[in-house]
Amino acid sequence: MKNQKQAYLYGLTAVLFWSTMASAFKLSLRHLTPAELLLYAVLTSCVVLFALLVAQGKVGLLKQVSLSDLRPSFALGLLNPVLYYLVLLKAYDLLPAQQAQPLNYTWAITLSLLSVPLLGQTISRRELVAILISYFGVVVISTKGDLLALQFDSPLGVALALVSTIFWALYWIFNARDGRDPVFGLLLNFLCGVPMVLLYLLATEGLRMPPVAGLAGAAYIGVFEMGITFVFWLKAMKLSVNSARIANLIFLSPFLSLVFIHFLVGEEILLSTLVGLVLIVCGLVVQQWRGKKQVGAV
């Protein structure tokens, strides 16, 4: 049954947890490398997703897993969590959180661009304007507002943050064709991703006894970034009378994130970050705007 109040409660809870992730990434990376953080976070998320399957009475789906189920899971698991989070966490390692978080938020724009060659879609004038607005915001943030000099504190960090949006967009394009139960599919993807992350870690750094503070951060990320918050969001979308009302809540996340970054990480939020973030969000709003006639018909 539809229940808009409950939908808002689930949706705002999801947005609140997602808004803490930039701070959680940055604080955890003080104790762990990106690969270590990813390994322990994914292991935690697998436990959480398995528990959710048990709670939903769907654990029997695991007994029905076949080779045909694992093939797409290895491909999707390579995109998310492996490539997406390895690249994103490295970007957070190189950049201030207030830069990495808004840059990663442009993944919806990247999705539009990739839909042209992969899905045969076209870009309208409105979407082109949205892209230009959002990427102008990226330049403002990356240069700290010094547009004429075009000097980046970490060009590699900026590049990695933008590349991460490619992996995230590709994941959602291919994941949209996955007809499996969402929690079940995500669990399989993450289970297939674990050995890949472990092999990468062994090949590049080796294993060590991780600090307790780092494990605590990884566990938090595994529970709320990769686990239960995903279910909260799905629940909100199902309960909502109009899914657009819930989808729009996501625009609160980057601004709330800056509040947490300031108070938890200790970064002084720059005016250029706020201006750039407003431009990125405006671009996303322009991209999604359908016009009054179409909105009224929803």
N, C-alpha and C positions, 0 to 999 in steps of 0.2 A: 504494500500500500504506500501511496505517496504521502510524505510528511515533510513539508518545507522547513519547519523549525528544526527537525532532526537532521535534515540535509545540511542546513547551515552549520549546525553543531559539529557534524562529522567533517564538513569541508573546512571550517575555520581551524579545527584541531589539526587537520592535515597540513594546512598552510602554516600554522604556528610551528609545528615540528620541522617542516622543510625550511622555514626561515632561520632555524638555528644551525643548519648544516654547514654553511660557510664558516661559522665560528668553530664548529666541531672539527671540521677539516683542519683548519689552521692550528688549533690548539693541539690536536692529536699529532700533527706533523712535527711538533716540537720534540716528540718522543719516538716516533716511528718514521721509517722511510715510506714513500708512497706505496711501494709494493707490499711492505709489511702491513701497513694500514689496510690495504685492500684485502689481503688474505684473511686477516682476522675479522674484518667487517663482513666479508662474504660468508665465512663459516658461521658467524652469528646469525646472519639473515637466513641461512639454510635451516638452522634450528627453529627460528621464528616461523618461517613459512611452513615447515613440517607441522609445527604445533597448530597453526591455523587450519591446515588440511584436516588434522585430527578433530579439532573443534567443530569444523563444518561437516564432519562425517564423510569426508571425501578421500580418506587415506587409502581406500581401496583402489583409487586411480593408479597408485604407484605399482600395484601388483599387475596392472595391465600394460605397463610400459613395454614397448617393443623397439626394435632397432629403428623403425620408421619414426618413432617419437624422438629418439636420441639424435638423429641426424640434424634436424632443424635446431635442436637445443644446443648442439655443439657450435653451430654457425651463429646462432643468436647469442649464446654465451660468450663467444669470442668478441662480439660487439659490446655486449653488456652482460656481465660487469667488466670483462678483461680490458679491452682497448679503451672504452669510454672512461672508466675510472682511473686507469693507469695514467692516461694523458691528462685528465682533469686534475688529479691529485698532484701531479708534477707541476702543473700550472699554478696551483695553490702554493706549492712549495717555493716557487720562484717569484710570485706576485703578492702584493698585499691583498687580503681577502676582499676589500672593497673594490678592487679592480677585477679579480678573477670571477667573482659572483655575477656582476652585471654582464660581463662578456659571455659567460656561459648561458646567460638568459636569452641570447639571440638564437638559440637552437630552432625556434619556431620559424624564424626567417630562413635559416639554413634548410629547414624542411621544405619550404616553398621552392627554394632554388633547386633542390635535388629532385623534387617531384616533376620537374620539366623533363630531364633525361630518363628518369626511372619509371615514371607513371604516365608520361606523354601529356602532361598538363601544360597549360600556357600561363604566362604571367601577365596579369592585367596592368593597366596604368596605375591603378590604385595600389596594387601590390608592389609595383616598382617604386612608387613614392615611399611606401612603407619601408622597403629595403634601404633606400637612400637615407631616410630619417634615422633608422636604427643603426646603420653602420657609421653615420656621422656621430652618433652618440658613442659608439665604440672608439672612434678616433679621439673624441673629447676626453673620455676616461683614460685611454691608454697614454695620452700625452700630458695628462693632468691639466688640460686646458690650454697648453702652449701649442696651438695649432700651427703657427708659422714655423716654429723650430722643428716640429715633427720628431722630437726625441722621445724614445721609449726607454723606461727604466730597465725593462727586460723584454726585448723583442721576442726571444724564445718563449717566454711565459705567455705573452699575448698570443703568439702563434699557436701554442698548445691549447690555450683556452678556446680559441676559435676552432681548432681542429677537433676538439672534444665534441663540439656541437654537430660536426659531420657524423661522428660515430653514433651519437644519440639520435639524430634524425634518421640515419640508416636503420637503426634498431627499430624505431617505431614504424617505418615504412614496411619493413619485412615482418615485424611482429603483428601488423594489422591483418595479415593473411593467416595468422595462427588461430585455429578454431578451438583450441583446447581451453579448459577452465583457466582463468587468468592466474590464480594463485598456483595451481598445479604447473602450468607452463613456466611461470617465473621460477619456481623451485627447481624444475629440471634444467632451465638455462643456467641457474647459479651453481647447481651441482656439477654441471659440465664445465663451468668456468673455474671451479676450485683447482683441479689438477693443472690447468693452464697457468694460473697465477702462481701456484706452488713451483712449477717447473721454471717459470721466469725468475722467481725469487732465488731458487737454488743456483740457477745459471749466472745470475748477476751479482748477488750479494751473499747468499748462504743464509742459513737459519741461525738465530741467536735467541737467548732468553729475552723476551720483550719486557720493557718497563710496565709496571702495573698501570700507571697513568695512561700509557699508550693503549693498553688492552681495554681500559675503561672507555676511552674515546672510540675505539674500534667497535666495541659492543654497542655503544649508543648509536653510532652510525648504522650498524647492521640492523638494529631494531627499528629505528625511526626513519632512516633514509631509504633502506633497501627492503624493509619488511612490512611492519604493521601499518605504517602511514599509507602505503599503497592501497591497502584494504579499506582504510577510512575514506580515501578519495573515491574508490569505486562505490562504496556504500552511499556516500553523499550524492553521487551522480544518479544512482538507482532510486533514491528517495525523493529527489528533487522533482517538482512539477515541471520545471524548465531547466534543462541541464546548463543552459547558457548562464543562468544566475549563479550557479556553482562555479562554472569555468572562469567567470570573471573574478572570483575571489583570489585566483592565483596572482593577479596583478598586485595584491598586497604584499606578497612574499618578498620581493627584492627590497622593498622599503623597510619592512620589519627586519630583514636581514641586516641592514646597515645599523639599525639600533643595537642588535646583538653584537655585531662586529665592534662597535664603539665601546660598549660596556664590558664585554667578555674578553675580546682580543686586545683591546686598548688602542685601536687605531683611531687617529683623528680623521673624521670623515671630511674629505675635501669638497669644496663647492663644485669642482669639475666632475666629481663622481656623481653628485646629485643631478647636475645638469645633464650629464651623459645618460644616466639612468632614466631620467624623464624622457629624453629623446628616444631611447630604446623602447620604453613602454608605449610612448605615443606611436611609434612605428608599428608595434604589435596591435594596438587598438585600431589603427588605420587599416591594417591587414585584415582584421576580423570584421570590420564594420561592413554591414550589408545594405545599409540604407533603411529608411523608415518603413517603406512598404514591405520589404522582406522581413524585417524584424516583427512587424505587426502580424505577419502571417504565421509566425512560429507557434 
